[in-house]
């Protein structure tokens, strides 16, 4: 889950940052385009007003300028309005009412062929956009400099307002696109989420495999995991065979050693026989330990597993009643017929067999197996364990069997219970001995 979350947030972070960078670049580009568009529109408007000014100019006697039918924009008639026109020659100047008693700065670089544009300080404002041209009204007369000017701050104000509104729009768009990116990443990672759930099932049961379906980009990962699971199952199977071969190979030598121990005891060498018996018990415990490890490695768990608890308990008791120690004990199976536990039948047999065999080993007269919803108890009337010994008994390899306690059997019960999702607890039994309780959560 942590890996998926990290990958999801990493993809979302990259996506949202990339979208934000693209939108910022778009904002800058569109703002520049808008400003250029405003400048072109303003130049066109000023040029139209300039042509009207030229059309209304005439020369009086003495080359004095006369202005008639000038542009009708109200701003030309309003002092310091920010929109001005002016015409000048060597004989004088005519100008719009908006200039009042001021004049536009003249330029010697104005062309006669076309309008030229420049920025210049205005009479009432820091900057004017100036459009100017020299024209000849009558043949042989001096050129007349015609100028049209407008406050440049109007352009800046319009650009700022457009930029602000565009930024708000792009911010909303960024939120929408980020939400779309989140949906895209979530849908894109859904196959990985399915793989995670399949891995949980694979962890619970070695026989499970990932389904060979999904997008082709994920299929190599599925194939690799399935191949790894196959290799793991093969390793477990080989370990089982090796353990079985070990147990079979040691069975005859141990039987021969047991016979030698009996002969030594019969001939009076009791100390030697006791030492030999302890060595035989240690070898058998080591073999049982390895066999238990291989059995636990193959334990299955999962939501679909279920087995009848009473039938398996009766099978275990039927086997134990035929053992040398079990023949002299009374067995009580108090497990409801309808009780089903969430594990495979062979795994419950392994777990319950180890717990009941441990109880038989130390019981005096009676062993009781009981069950209720999602738990089993195995009790005996043996010596039991104190609190410290009960904790030690659950440790793998604890040698409590040498001091009259419970040893390897309970460690096997603990491992099988943990492998099937359960837990084991030890307490004082109502019969006086040890009570082993195995519980599986709902």
PyMOL commands that set and color helices and strands:
alter all, ss='L'
color gray80, all
select helices_A, chain A and resi 2-55+74-77+97-99+153-204+216-266+270-297+309-320+326-328+345-362+387-393+400-403+408-419
alter helices_A, ss='H'
color red, helices_A
select strands_A, chain A and resi 57-59+65-67+83-89+92-95+116-120+128-135+144-151+307-308+330-334+340-341+366-372+375-380+422-428+434-440
alter strands_A, ss='S'
color yellow, strands_A
deselect
rebuild
show_as cartoon
